[in-house]
Amino acid sequence: MKIDTNDILKSILESLDHVDYIRPEEIPNIALYMDQVTTFMDEHFASTKRYEEDKILTKTMINNYTKNNLLPPSIKKKYSKEHVLLLIFIYYFKNILSIKDIEIILRPLKEKYFSNENNPKLSDLYSEICAMEKARIEPLKAAVKDAYEQSCSAFPDMPDGPDREELQLFSFLCSLSFDVYLKKSMIEKILDELAPKEDA
């Protein structure tokens, strides 16, 4: 089977064009029961699922996040807008970081900005971070294109054909993976520096 790497690249870049975030005004201002929270997250993150059977958020996950101090406990079995904002952060972090690492990252948000009375509000912090991340989409697309172009010129001593294309695709995947590996290592190094100070 011939692998059309041009189609793969086009698909990746198109998916980056559609990356968006849940705006704070989309989150209900009223407290929600757990079922309502899971429904809200399922509806808003449905497009991020790789497989149809993937779970965005379950009751067990929410209970586990609370148990591990990622999420403050519900108030009378209801979850506030701030709970939902923290769950959104957790959703993104959990694909690359451990529960303990996420707890360290979110601890300042929980302790200083979780309450509605605080200034800046958690929703303001969330909006600024999301806007900053959206601004990184175009540079990311350029980096992906560059990695793709480099992989297309890999293995120049091999004759053109399926074997060379397969290895070029492999080199493209390695390039993308190495980028993730390096960034994950940097995050973990920062968290290792923070953990002793915060746990002391």
Backbone as CSV, one residue per row, in Angstrom:
resi,resn,N_x,N_y,N_z,CA_x,CA_y,CA_z,C_x,C_y,C_z
1,MET,0.844,-1.190,0.000,0.000,0.000,0.000,0.882,1.244,0.000
2,LYS,0.653,2.121,-0.946,1.447,3.351,-1.058,0.980,4.355,-0.011
3,ILE,1.934,4.926,0.692,1.625,5.943,1.701,1.771,7.308,1.057
4,ASP,0.687,8.074,1.054,0.752,9.416,0.479,1.074,10.407,1.592
5,THR,2.373,10.686,1.756,2.786,11.573,2.847,2.305,12.999,2.633
6,ASN,2.116,13.390,1.361,1.573,14.732,1.099,0.174,14.867,1.680
7,ASP,-0.632,13.811,1.532,-1.985,13.817,2.103,-1.939,13.851,3.626
8,ILE,-0.975,13.115,4.185,-0.828,13.102,5.645,-0.483,14.502,6.149
9,LEU,0.478,15.140,5.496,0.867,16.494,5.901,-0.308,17.458,5.772
10,LYS,-1.005,17.376,4.656,-2.162,18.263,4.441,-3.200,18.064,5.542
11,SER,-3.456,16.809,5.894,-4.424,16.503,6.943,-3.983,17.068,8.296
12,ILE,-2.683,16.935,8.598,-2.150,17.462,9.865,-2.310,18.977,9.923
13,LEU,-1.931,19.651,8.849,-1.998,21.115,8.833,-3.442,21.608,8.899
14,GLU,-4.347,20.891,8.232,-5.770,21.262,8.302,-6.306,21.076,9.715
15,SER,-5.871,20.014,10.384,-6.340,19.795,11.760,-5.841,20.901,12.683
16,LEU,-4.623,21.405,12.429,-4.107,22.510,13.240,-4.914,23.784,13.018
17,ASP,-5.427,23.962,11.792,-6.266,25.135,11.499,-7.554,25.128,12.311
18,HIS,-7.989,23.943,12.736,-9.258,23.828,13.450,-9.096,23.732,14.969
19,VAL,-7.853,23.846,15.439,-7.638,23.822,16.882,-8.281,25.059,17.498
20,ASP,-9.088,24.838,18.496,-9.755,25.947,19.178,-9.868,25.600,20.655
21,TYR,-10.376,26.511,21.429,-10.536,26.241,22.853,-11.927,26.637,23.316
22,ILE,-12.319,26.060,24.430,-13.611,26.399,25.025,-13.464,27.764,25.676
23,ARG,-14.293,28.698,25.257,-14.231,30.031,25.842,-14.964,30.040,27.186
24,PRO,-14.467,30.840,28.140,-15.103,30.871,29.455,-16.598,31.167,29.405
25,GLU,-17.010,32.011,28.435,-18.442,32.343,28.353,-19.296,31.162,27.891
26,GLU,-18.657,30.130,27.345,-19.395,28.925,26.954,-19.679,28.015,28.146
27,ILE,-18.948,28.225,29.221,-19.134,27.405,30.421,-20.262,28.010,31.249
28,PRO,-21.249,27.210,31.627,-22.373,27.755,32.407,-21.901,28.444,33.687
29,ASN,-22.559,29.534,34.032,-22.225,30.262,35.260,-22.888,29.656,36.485
30,ILE,-23.683,28.635,36.275,-24.328,27.960,37.405,-23.562,26.687,37.728
31,ALA,-23.641,26.269,38.983,-22.962,25.035,39.388,-23.630,23.842,38.713
32,LEU,-22.811,22.871,38.342,-23.299,21.707,37.601,-23.107,20.426,38.407
33,TYR,-24.038,19.503,38.242,-23.859,18.171,38.805,-22.836,17.418,37.947
34,MET,-22.289,16.355,38.510,-21.237,15.612,37.823,-21.656,15.161,36.423
35,ASP,-22.868,14.651,36.271,-23.351,14.214,34.956,-23.352,15.364,33.957
36,GLN,-23.713,16.549,34.429,-23.738,17.715,33.545,-22.321,18.124,33.140
37,VAL,-21.381,17.972,34.053,-19.982,18.300,33.747,-19.448,17.341,32.680
38,THR,-19.676,16.036,32.869,-19.167,15.064,31.896,-19.824,15.263,30.532
39,THR,-21.109,15.598,30.520,-21.806,15.863,29.253,-21.224,17.083,28.559
40,PHE,-20.985,18.144,29.327,-20.411,19.377,28.775,-19.048,19.083,28.135
41,MET,-18.200,18.370,28.855,-16.857,18.063,28.344,-16.935,17.159,27.115
42,ASP,-17.817,16.169,27.150,-17.986,15.265,25.998,-18.402,16.029,24.752
43,GLU,-19.335,16.957,24.919,-19.828,17.724,23.771,-18.742,18.632,23.197
44,HIS,-17.967,19.272,24.055,-16.994,20.254,23.593,-15.665,19.655,23.131
45,PHE,-15.382,18.430,23.568,-14.124,17.805,23.161,-14.328,16.602,22.242
46,ALA,-15.525,16.426,21.744,-15.822,15.276,20.880,-14.875,15.209,19.680
47,SER,-14.533,16.353,19.117,-13.690,16.375,17.909,-12.239,15.994,18.201
48,THR,-11.845,15.955,19.476,-10.460,15.621,19.818,-10.261,14.124,20.022
49,LYS,-11.352,13.371,20.002,-11.230,11.929,20.234,-10.565,11.250,19.039
50,ARG,-9.649,10.369,19.342,-9.001,9.604,18.274,-9.904,8.466,17.814
51,TYR,-10.516,7.781,18.811,-11.432,6.683,18.517,-12.796,7.004,19.112
52,GLU,-13.825,6.517,18.471,-15.200,6.800,18.902,-15.438,6.396,20.354
53,GLU,-14.817,5.275,20.766,-15.067,4.762,22.123,-14.230,5.464,23.195
54,ASP,-13.338,6.369,22.811,-12.529,7.098,23.787,-13.419,7.907,24.730
55,LYS,-12.995,7.961,25.993,-13.728,8.716,27.003,-13.027,10.039,27.258
56,ILE,-13.773,11.115,27.193,-13.215,12.445,27.492,-13.090,12.615,29.001
57,LEU,-14.184,12.367,29.692,-14.221,12.538,31.139,-15.298,11.632,31.718
58,THR,-14.973,10.944,32.791,-15.944,10.074,33.458,-16.046,10.460,34.933
59,LYS,-17.059,9.946,35.597,-17.212,10.196,37.038,-15.991,9.681,37.796
60,THR,-15.494,8.509,37.388,-14.320,7.930,38.044,-13.109,8.842,37.903
61,MET,-12.938,9.418,36.716,-11.819,10.340,36.500,-11.935,11.552,37.427
62,ILE,-13.122,12.132,37.493,-13.328,13.318,38.346,-13.009,12.978,39.798
63,ASN,-13.511,11.840,40.272,-13.246,11.418,41.656,-11.756,11.198,41.884
64,ASN,-11.092,10.640,40.881,-9.652,10.389,40.976,-8.868,11.702,41.015
65,TYR,-9.288,12.682,40.213,-8.617,13.984,40.212,-8.772,14.670,41.576
66,THR,-9.943,14.540,42.168,-10.182,15.133,43.489,-9.334,14.423,44.544
67,LYS,-9.331,13.102,44.473,-8.567,12.295,45.424,-7.075,12.618,45.366
68,ASN,-6.577,12.940,44.169,-5.154,13.230,43.986,-4.831,14.725,44.030
69,ASN,-5.773,15.517,44.516,-5.569,16.961,44.742,-5.363,17.780,43.479
70,LEU,-5.846,17.290,42.361,-5.808,18.095,41.137,-7.007,19.029,41.093
71,LEU,-8.085,18.587,41.711,-9.358,19.302,41.629,-9.942,19.463,43.026
72,PRO,-10.354,20.681,43.408,-11.004,20.846,44.710,-12.309,20.029,44.758
73,PRO,-12.712,19.606,45.930,-13.953,18.831,46.038,-15.162,19.643,45.564
74,SER,-16.186,18.927,45.146,-17.432,19.592,44.753,-18.066,20.235,45.978
75,ILE,-18.959,21.180,45.729,-19.692,21.838,46.811,-21.140,21.371,46.731
76,LYS,-21.541,20.586,47.717,-22.887,19.996,47.723,-23.151,19.233,46.417
77,LYS,-22.133,18.469,46.009,-22.210,17.619,44.807,-22.329,18.405,43.506
78,LYS,-21.962,19.689,43.563,-22.010,20.513,42.358,-20.628,21.100,42.069
79,TYR,-20.391,21.352,40.769,-19.101,21.842,40.312,-19.262,23.220,39.680
80,SER,-18.366,24.113,40.070,-18.432,25.498,39.596,-17.744,25.651,38.238
81,LYS,-17.839,26.844,37.697,-17.138,27.178,36.455,-15.628,26.972,36.617
82,GLU,-15.114,27.295,37.803,-13.687,27.131,38.066,-13.294,25.655,38.044
83,HIS,-14.171,24.785,38.558,-13.920,23.344,38.470,-13.763,22.928,37.004
84,VAL,-14.661,23.409,36.167,-14.646,23.033,34.749,-13.363,23.536,34.081
85,LEU,-12.936,24.757,34.415,-11.693,25.294,33.838,-10.495,24.422,34.222
86,LEU,-10.439,23.988,35.480,-9.344,23.105,35.897,-9.421,21.764,35.173
87,LEU,-10.631,21.254,34.965,-10.792,19.988,34.245,-10.308,20.103,32.794
88,ILE,-10.495,21.277,32.206,-10.002,21.490,30.832,-8.471,21.440,30.809
89,PHE,-7.836,22.115,31.770,-6.376,22.046,31.853,-5.917,20.599,32.050
90,ILE,-6.581,19.887,32.956,-6.228,18.486,33.226,-6.343,17.650,31.956
91,TYR,-7.386,17.896,31.184,-7.610,17.132,29.953,-6.403,17.249,29.014
92,TYR,-5.871,18.436,28.883,-4.716,18.629,28.003,-3.432,18.050,28.599
93,PHE,-3.225,18.258,29.894,-1.993,17.798,30.529,-1.901,16.278,30.627
94,LYS,-3.038,15.606,30.817,-2.994,14.180,31.157,-2.426,13.312,30.034
95,ASN,-2.385,13.818,28.826,-1.829,13.030,27.724,-0.309,12.935,27.762
96,ILE,0.327,13.835,28.495,1.796,13.822,28.494,2.423,13.798,29.886
97,LEU,1.638,14.098,30.919,2.220,14.205,32.258,1.546,13.271,33.261
98,SER,2.272,12.958,34.306,1.721,12.122,35.376,0.756,12.937,36.235
99,ILE,-0.045,12.221,37.001,-0.988,12.874,37.928,-0.223,13.786,38.893
100,LYS,0.898,13.307,39.418,1.693,14.089,40.365,2.199,15.372,39.722
101,ASP,2.684,15.277,38.470,3.176,16.467,37.773,2.052,17.475,37.544
102,ILE,0.883,16.978,37.178,-0.264,17.875,36.942,-0.652,18.564,38.250
103,GLU,-0.588,17.822,39.340,-0.930,18.401,40.648,0.009,19.564,40.973
104,ILE,1.296,19.411,40.668,2.272,20.479,40.933,1.970,21.700,40.054
105,ILE,1.654,21.457,38.790,1.359,22.567,37.873,0.113,23.333,38.308
106,LEU,-0.918,22.603,38.711,-2.204,23.242,39.017,-2.303,23.783,40.440
107,ARG,-1.373,23.415,41.292,-1.463,23.822,42.697,-1.626,25.340,42.881
108,PRO,-0.813,26.185,42.196,-1.006,27.634,42.375,-2.388,28.108,41.914
109,LEU,-2.900,27.519,40.833,-4.237,27.915,40.363,-5.293,27.567,41.400
110,LYS,-5.169,26.379,41.982,-6.136,25.950,43.000,-6.069,26.816,44.245
111,GLU,-4.841,27.130,44.659,-4.663,27.820,45.930,-4.897,29.331,45.841
112,LYS,-4.612,29.938,44.678,-4.663,31.401,44.590,-5.792,31.954,43.737
113,TYR,-6.254,31.179,42.752,-7.180,31.755,41.777,-8.485,30.986,41.607
114,PHE,-8.692,29.985,42.442,-9.883,29.157,42.263,-11.164,29.880,42.691
115,SER,-11.070,30.694,43.702,-12.251,31.396,44.225,-12.687,32.517,43.296
116,ASN,-13.992,32.750,43.227,-14.562,33.826,42.406,-14.117,35.205,42.860
117,GLU,-13.729,35.336,44.135,-13.390,36.654,44.672,-11.998,37.120,44.269
118,ASN,-11.200,36.208,43.753,-9.815,36.563,43.447,-9.691,37.386,42.175
119,ASN,-8.631,38.173,42.126,-8.329,38.964,40.952,-6.847,38.790,40.635
120,PRO,-6.429,38.334,39.452,-7.323,38.013,38.334,-8.105,36.726,38.573
121,LYS,-9.209,36.621,37.894,-10.044,35.437,38.006,-9.411,34.296,37.215
122,LEU,-9.737,33.065,37.606,-9.226,31.891,36.904,-9.638,31.926,35.433
123,SER,-10.840,32.423,35.155,-11.303,32.494,33.762,-10.451,33.475,32.942
124,ASP,-9.980,34.556,33.587,-9.112,35.518,32.891,-7.747,34.901,32.580
125,LEU,-7.209,34.156,33.546,-5.934,33.478,33.334,-6.056,32.456,32.200
126,TYR,-7.126,31.702,32.236,-7.383,30.682,31.216,-7.475,31.317,29.824
127,SER,-8.213,32.428,29.713,-8.378,33.100,28.416,-7.041,33.594,27.875
128,GLU,-6.221,34.158,28.746,-4.931,34.673,28.288,-4.018,33.543,27.822
129,ILE,-4.001,32.441,28.558,-3.173,31.299,28.172,-3.642,30.714,26.843
130,CYS,-4.957,30.580,26.665,-5.488,30.023,25.417,-5.183,30.932,24.222
131,ALA,-5.291,32.240,24.412,-4.975,33.178,23.330,-3.498,33.077,22.957
132,MET,-2.655,32.935,23.951,-1.224,32.788,23.713,-0.941,31.499,22.922
133,GLU,-1.622,30.420,23.300,-1.425,29.137,22.607,-1.941,29.196,21.177
134,LYS,-3.062,29.865,20.964,-3.603,30.000,19.601,-2.608,30.734,18.703
135,ALA,-1.896,31.697,19.262,-0.920,32.467,18.489,0.275,31.610,18.075
136,ARG,0.429,30.448,18.701,1.556,29.565,18.386,1.228,28.578,17.267
137,ILE,-0.004,28.583,16.774,-0.406,27.615,15.748,0.384,27.810,14.451
138,GLU,0.480,29.052,13.965,1.183,29.290,12.699,2.673,28.915,12.784
139,PRO,3.384,29.321,13.841,4.779,28.861,13.963,4.887,27.327,14.041
140,LEU,3.921,26.694,14.690,3.928,25.230,14.771,3.745,24.603,13.393
141,LYS,2.829,25.171,12.606,2.626,24.672,11.242,3.909,24.788,10.423
142,ALA,4.608,25.907,10.589,5.865,26.102,9.863,6.898,25.064,10.297
143,ALA,6.955,24.755,11.591,7.909,23.761,12.095,7.576,22.364,11.568
144,VAL,6.280,22.053,11.496,5.856,20.749,10.973,6.219,20.631,9.491
145,LYS,5.975,21.690,8.741,6.342,21.687,7.309,7.846,21.490,7.141
146,ASP,8.633,22.167,7.975,10.084,22.053,7.902,10.532,20.617,8.193
147,ALA,9.942,20.013,9.217,10.281,18.619,9.560,9.904,17.686,8.416
148,TYR,8.764,17.963,7.801,8.317,17.143,6.669,9.283,17.266,5.481
149,GLU,9.677,18.492,5.173,10.584,18.715,4.034,11.940,18.048,4.269
150,GLN,12.418,18.112,5.512,13.686,17.444,5.824,13.550,15.938,5.654
151,SER,12.423,15.380,6.092,12.231,13.927,5.973,12.132,13.501,4.509
152,CYS,11.597,14.381,3.655,11.471,14.057,2.219,12.819,13.945,1.530
153,SER,13.841,14.549,2.116,15.168,14.458,1.502,16.054,13.436,2.220
154,ALA,15.469,12.719,3.187,16.245,11.714,3.926,16.512,10.483,3.054
155,PHE,17.542,9.750,3.418,17.948,8.515,2.727,18.169,8.752,1.227
156,PRO,19.001,9.745,0.886,19.213,10.087,-0.531,19.891,8.979,-1.342
157,ASP,20.599,8.053,-0.657,21.297,6.987,-1.376,20.385,5.832,-1.777
158,MET,19.155,5.870,-1.250,18.209,4.804,-1.615,17.481,5.170,-2.902
159,PRO,17.160,4.171,-3.731,16.384,4.473,-4.941,14.969,4.903,-4.585
160,ASP,14.377,5.765,-5.410,12.991,6.170,-5.188,12.105,4.935,-5.230
161,GLY,11.077,4.951,-4.374,10.158,3.817,-4.346,9.558,3.654,-2.970
162,PRO,8.743,2.617,-2.790,8.013,2.416,-1.520,8.910,2.297,-0.293
163,ASP,10.071,1.626,-0.427,10.948,1.443,0.739,11.500,2.773,1.231
164,ARG,11.911,3.622,0.294,12.436,4.938,0.683,11.313,5.791,1.276
165,GLU,10.132,5.749,0.674,8.994,6.527,1.194,8.634,6.088,2.607
166,GLU,8.702,4.789,2.849,8.388,4.260,4.186,9.380,4.780,5.221
167,LEU,10.667,4.797,4.856,11.689,5.293,5.776,11.601,6.806,5.955
168,GLN,11.212,7.508,4.915,11.034,8.959,5.042,9.877,9.282,5.976
169,LEU,8.797,8.492,5.878,7.674,8.682,6.800,8.122,8.386,8.225
170,PHE,8.931,7.329,8.375,9.470,6.987,9.695,10.298,8.143,10.253
171,SER,11.124,8.758,9.411,11.954,9.873,9.876,11.096,11.079,10.267
172,PHE,9.991,11.297,9.546,9.063,12.386,9.880,8.432,12.130,11.250
173,LEU,7.998,10.896,11.475,7.409,10.535,12.776,8.432,10.672,13.902
174,CYS,9.679,10.287,13.618,10.741,10.428,14.625,10.976,11.896,14.964
175,SER,10.955,12.739,13.956,11.175,14.170,14.171,10.086,14.761,15.062
176,LEU,8.826,14.435,14.754,7.709,14.928,15.571,7.789,14.374,16.992
177,SER,8.128,13.094,17.105,8.209,12.452,18.425,9.341,13.029,19.256
178,PHE,10.474,13.305,18.614,11.622,13.842,19.340,11.293,15.212,19.917
179,ASP,10.540,16.008,19.158,10.110,17.328,19.628,9.260,17.193,20.898
180,VAL,8.321,16.248,20.875,7.468,16.005,22.055,8.317,15.524,23.222
181,TYR,9.242,14.599,22.940,10.120,14.050,23.986,10.928,15.154,24.666
182,LEU,11.528,16.039,23.856,12.333,17.122,24.421,11.497,18.061,25.279
183,LYS,10.321,18.427,24.786,9.468,19.351,25.545,8.967,18.712,26.835
184,LYS,8.625,17.434,26.771,8.196,16.722,27.979,9.337,16.671,28.993
185,SER,10.553,16.418,28.523,11.722,16.381,29.414,11.952,17.743,30.071
186,MET,11.771,18.814,29.304,11.947,20.165,29.863,10.896,20.448,30.937
187,ILE,9.645,20.075,30.658,8.569,20.276,31.636,8.888,19.521,32.917
188,GLU,9.312,18.261,32.785,9.607,17.442,33.961,10.782,18.014,34.751
189,LYS,11.764,18.564,34.059,12.912,19.175,34.756,12.456,20.375,35.587
190,ILE,11.605,21.203,35.012,11.068,22.362,35.746,10.267,21.893,36.957
191,LEU,9.429,20.884,36.762,8.599,20.381,37.858,9.430,19.730,38.960
192,ASP,10.518,19.074,38.571,11.409,18.489,39.576,12.054,19.567,40.430
193,GLU,12.301,20.733,39.824,12.847,21.862,40.599,11.792,22.448,41.531
194,LEU,10.543,22.471,41.070,9.463,23.054,41.859,9.006,22.135,42.989
195,ALA,8.994,20.849,42.762,8.399,19.903,43.708,8.980,19.981,45.110
196,PRO,10.323,19.972,45.298,10.836,20.014,46.675,10.452,21.297,47.401
197,LYS,10.475,22.430,46.693,10.133,23.703,47.329,8.672,23.723,47.736
198,GLU,7.808,23.191,46.862,6.378,23.241,47.150,5.969,22.199,48.169
199,ASP,6.729,21.085,48.231,6.365,20.020,49.167,6.991,20.219,50.542
200,ALA,7.932,21.180,50.619,8.656,21.396,51.889,7.725,21.969,52.941
